[in-house]
Amino acid sequence: MTDDDASKVTDSRVLAAMSHPLRRRLLDVLKVYGPATASALAGRTDQAVANISHHLKVLGAAGLIVEAPELAKDRRERWWRLAEPELRWVTGDFDDDPARQAVAGAAASLALDRQVGLVRAWHAVREERQDWNGAAFSVDTWLHLTPAELGEFERELLALLGRWEERAVPDDGRQREPVFFFAHGVPAQP
């Protein structure tokens, strides 16, 4: 599926498999809530089980998810989990071929649509969630960097995110909800 970094997608067929709105959402649900059956995923996404099963087959064939038979209660029950906890790609890795470049461009566009959609969904219900209004944030800035410095910035940011993702969640009785975070670092002109 990937090169020496297990989370980095370099195969355009894998990128194409994950570049479907429902499949991307299924990957997110498995990331946030852990292994699940097609029925459970159908419930979380308001989709028909048959539709979910189809998309699970595509994700499985691409190596993005794997079966988790140890969770099944019987031979008929099929559980799925992410093959890798993180997925990332660099669109420039696909520039060697116009078809691969088109797949990478479509994947980037879908990812951005999904990310912006999640933020817009928050703003649509923000007034109903007063408990989170002081915590949700938005930030942007302009930096002056070389490509190597942007790479260093990415590694530092990923390390910070990794510490928060891998931390032991405190057992302090406080309610914790999934929080979506995204950032883009791209050369641009104001």
Residue, then its C-alpha position, 0 to 999 in steps of 0.5 A: m500500500t505505501d512506502d517505508d513510512a506505513s502511513k504514507v500513501t504512494d499508490s494511486r489506486v489506494l488514493a482512489a479507493m479512499s477518495h470517495p465521500l462515504r469511504r472517507r467518512l467510513l475511515d474517519v468513523l473507524k478512526v474515531y470509534g474503533p473497529a466496527t461491523a457493517s451494521a454499526l457503520a451503517g447506523r453511524t452514517d445513516q446508510a444501508v448496510a448493503n451500501i456500507s458492505h460494498h464500500l468496505k470491500v473497496l477499502g479492504a481491497a485497497g489495504l486501507i482496512v482489515e478484518a478483525p475476526e477476534l471481535a466477532k461473536d460468531r462466523r457470520e459477524r465481520w468486524w473491520r479496523l483501520a490497517e494504519p492509524e494515520l494516512r497521509w500523502v504528498t500530491g507531488d509524489f504523483d506528478d510522474d504520471p498525468a493519471r496519477q496526478a489527476v487522482a491525487g488532485a481529486a483526493a486533495s479536493l475531496a479531503l479539503d471539501r470534507q475538512v471545510g464541511l466539518v468546520r461548516a457543520w460546527h458553525a451551523v450548530r455552534e449556538e446550540r453547543q455553548d459548552w464548546n464555544g470558548a474552546a473551538f478555535s480558528v487560526d491562520t498565519w503567514l510564515h516565511l519558509t523554504p520547502a525544507e523548513l515547511g517539512e520541519f514545521e510539518r514534522e513538529l506539528l505531527a509530533l504535537l498531534g501524535r502526543w495528544e492522540e496517543r495520550a492516555v485519556p484521563d479517567d476524571g469523569r469529564q465528558r470528552e467528544p471527538v474534536f476535528f483538527f486540520a491545518h494546511g501549509v501551502p505556498a501562497q500570496p496574500 
